Amino acid sequence: MNLIRIATAIVLIWIGGLKFFDYEAEGIVPFVANSPVMFFFYAHHDDYKGRILKEGEADPQNREWHVSNNTYAFSYGLGVVLILMGIIVLLNYVHPLWGLAGSTLVIIMSVVTLSFLITTPETWVPALGGPDYGFPFLSGRGRLVVKDIIMMAGAFATLTDSAKAYLTVRSQFKA
């Protein structure tokens, strides 16, 4: 359980930190732009196609579009949230209620992330002439998203562990 908790925190803090870099902020645009619960964070959510660069590629004009779209500001905010979630998951070692809260947040995050499989066309291999496209053929973005099933399963495990620890602590105070 400790390994799952620490691994979850490492992933959240690492990915959260990467949200402060242009390539990562630009890479999440299709997910946010197509999400019915997040699209409004972007000024030009319906105009992102053709604005996404390859990882490591730079284009000053494209960067200006992302600035006006609120791409970077949203990503910075998301980065802070992810880092805080990672810290909250680790606070289980201070008190299990923190762990319970952190695991609950990871489950919610995983549900939102997994919803991108439904809302984001770029999660599936496009029909470009080959025989393998659409469902069940995951694109690179889709393979990234589907991994959140593991995060969710780990969060369920740590949630139950934290709940059990909390009930134990609580029963000791009542005795």
Contacts in CASP RR format, 6 or more apart in sequence:
PFRMAT RR
TARGET T0000
AUTHOR 0000-0000-0000
METHOD contacts of the structure
MODEL  1
MNLIRIATAIVLIWIGGLKFFDYEAEGIVPFVANSPVMFFFYAHHDDYKG
RILKEGEADPQNREWHVSNNTYAFSYGLGVVLILMGIIVLLNYVHPLWGL
AGSTLVIIMSVVTLSFLITTPETWVPALGGPDYGFPFLSGRGRLVVKDII
MMAGAFATLTDSAKAYLTVRSQFKA
1 157 0 8 1.000
1 158 0 8 1.000
1 161 0 8 1.000
4 154 0 8 1.000
4 157 0 8 1.000
4 158 0 8 1.000
5 89 0 8 1.000
5 90 0 8 1.000
5 92 0 8 1.000
5 99 0 8 1.000
5 158 0 8 1.000
5 161 0 8 1.000
6 90 0 8 1.000
8 86 0 8 1.000
8 89 0 8 1.000
8 106 0 8 1.000
8 151 0 8 1.000
8 154 0 8 1.000
8 155 0 8 1.000
8 158 0 8 1.000
9 86 0 8 1.000
9 87 0 8 1.000
9 89 0 8 1.000
9 90 0 8 1.000
11 151 0 8 1.000
12 82 0 8 1.000
12 83 0 8 1.000
12 85 0 8 1.000
12 86 0 8 1.000
12 89 0 8 1.000
12 106 0 8 1.000
13 82 0 8 1.000
13 83 0 8 1.000
13 86 0 8 1.000
13 87 0 8 1.000
15 79 0 8 1.000
15 82 0 8 1.000
16 78 0 8 1.000
16 79 0 8 1.000
16 80 0 8 1.000
16 82 0 8 1.000
16 83 0 8 1.000
17 79 0 8 1.000
17 82 0 8 1.000
17 83 0 8 1.000
18 24 0 8 1.000
19 25 0 8 1.000
19 28 0 8 1.000
19 75 0 8 1.000
19 76 0 8 1.000
19 77 0 8 1.000
19 78 0 8 1.000
19 79 0 8 1.000
19 82 0 8 1.000
20 75 0 8 1.000
20 76 0 8 1.000
20 79 0 8 1.000
22 58 0 8 1.000
22 63 0 8 1.000
22 66 0 8 1.000
22 72 0 8 1.000
23 53 0 8 1.000
23 55 0 8 1.000
23 56 0 8 1.000
23 57 0 8 1.000
24 75 0 8 1.000
25 66 0 8 1.000
25 71 0 8 1.000
25 72 0 8 1.000
25 74 0 8 1.000
25 75 0 8 1.000
25 76 0 8 1.000
26 51 0 8 1.000
26 52 0 8 1.000
26 53 0 8 1.000
26 62 0 8 1.000
26 66 0 8 1.000
26 71 0 8 1.000
27 52 0 8 1.000
27 55 0 8 1.000
28 75 0 8 1.000
28 78 0 8 1.000
29 42 0 8 1.000
29 48 0 8 1.000
29 51 0 8 1.000
29 52 0 8 1.000
29 66 0 8 1.000
29 69 0 8 1.000
29 71 0 8 1.000
30 48 0 8 1.000
30 52 0 8 1.000
30 120 0 8 1.000
30 121 0 8 1.000
30 122 0 8 1.000
30 141 0 8 1.000
31 38 0 8 1.000
31 113 0 8 1.000
31 116 0 8 1.000
31 119 0 8 1.000
31 120 0 8 1.000
31 141 0 8 1.000
31 145 0 8 1.000
32 38 0 8 1.000
32 39 0 8 1.000
32 41 0 8 1.000
32 42 0 8 1.000
32 45 0 8 1.000
32 74 0 8 1.000
33 39 0 8 1.000
33 42 0 8 1.000
33 45 0 8 1.000
33 46 0 8 1.000
33 48 0 8 1.000
34 45 0 8 1.000
34 116 0 8 1.000
34 119 0 8 1.000
34 120 0 8 1.000
34 121 0 8 1.000
35 112 0 8 1.000
35 115 0 8 1.000
35 116 0 8 1.000
35 119 0 8 1.000
35 120 0 8 1.000
36 119 0 8 1.000
37 112 0 8 1.000
37 115 0 8 1.000
38 112 0 8 1.000
39 45 0 8 1.000
41 70 0 8 1.000
41 74 0 8 1.000
42 48 0 8 1.000
42 69 0 8 1.000
42 70 0 8 1.000
42 71 0 8 1.000
42 74 0 8 1.000
43 68 0 8 1.000
43 69 0 8 1.000
43 70 0 8 1.000
44 65 0 8 1.000
44 68 0 8 1.000
44 69 0 8 1.000
45 69 0 8 1.000
47 69 0 8 1.000
48 69 0 8 1.000
51 62 0 8 1.000
51 65 0 8 1.000
51 66 0 8 1.000
51 69 0 8 1.000
53 59 0 8 1.000
53 62 0 8 1.000
66 72 0 8 1.000
82 109 0 8 1.000
85 102 0 8 1.000
85 105 0 8 1.000
85 106 0 8 1.000
85 109 0 8 1.000
86 102 0 8 1.000
88 98 0 8 1.000
88 99 0 8 1.000
88 101 0 8 1.000
88 102 0 8 1.000
88 105 0 8 1.000
89 99 0 8 1.000
89 102 0 8 1.000
89 103 0 8 1.000
89 106 0 8 1.000
89 158 0 8 1.000
91 98 0 8 1.000
91 99 0 8 1.000
91 102 0 8 1.000
92 98 0 8 1.000
92 99 0 8 1.000
92 100 0 8 1.000
92 102 0 8 1.000
92 158 0 8 1.000
92 162 0 8 1.000
92 165 0 8 1.000
95 166 0 8 1.000
95 169 0 8 1.000
96 162 0 8 1.000
96 163 0 8 1.000
96 165 0 8 1.000
96 166 0 8 1.000
96 169 0 8 1.000
97 162 0 8 1.000
97 166 0 8 1.000
98 162 0 8 1.000
99 158 0 8 1.000
99 159 0 8 1.000
99 162 0 8 1.000
100 159 0 8 1.000
100 162 0 8 1.000
100 163 0 8 1.000
100 166 0 8 1.000
102 155 0 8 1.000
103 155 0 8 1.000
103 156 0 8 1.000
103 158 0 8 1.000
103 159 0 8 1.000
103 162 0 8 1.000
104 155 0 8 1.000
104 159 0 8 1.000
106 151 0 8 1.000
106 152 0 8 1.000
106 154 0 8 1.000
106 155 0 8 1.000
106 158 0 8 1.000
107 152 0 8 1.000
107 155 0 8 1.000
107 156 0 8 1.000
107 159 0 8 1.000
109 148 0 8 1.000
109 151 0 8 1.000
110 148 0 8 1.000
110 149 0 8 1.000
110 151 0 8 1.000
110 152 0 8 1.000
110 155 0 8 1.000
111 152 0 8 1.000
113 145 0 8 1.000
113 148 0 8 1.000
113 151 0 8 1.000
114 145 0 8 1.000
114 146 0 8 1.000
114 148 0 8 1.000
114 149 0 8 1.000
114 152 0 8 1.000
116 123 0 8 1.000
116 141 0 8 1.000
116 142 0 8 1.000
116 145 0 8 1.000
117 123 0 8 1.000
117 142 0 8 1.000
117 145 0 8 1.000
117 146 0 8 1.000
120 141 0 8 1.000
120 142 0 8 1.000
120 145 0 8 1.000
122 139 0 8 1.000
122 141 0 8 1.000
122 142 0 8 1.000
123 138 0 8 1.000
123 139 0 8 1.000
123 141 0 8 1.000
123 142 0 8 1.000
123 145 0 8 1.000
124 133 0 8 1.000
124 134 0 8 1.000
124 135 0 8 1.000
124 137 0 8 1.000
124 138 0 8 1.000
124 139 0 8 1.000
124 142 0 8 1.000
125 132 0 8 1.000
125 133 0 8 1.000
125 134 0 8 1.000
125 137 0 8 1.000
125 138 0 8 1.000
125 139 0 8 1.000
126 133 0 8 1.000
126 134 0 8 1.000
126 139 0 8 1.000
127 133 0 8 1.000
127 134 0 8 1.000
138 146 0 8 1.000
END
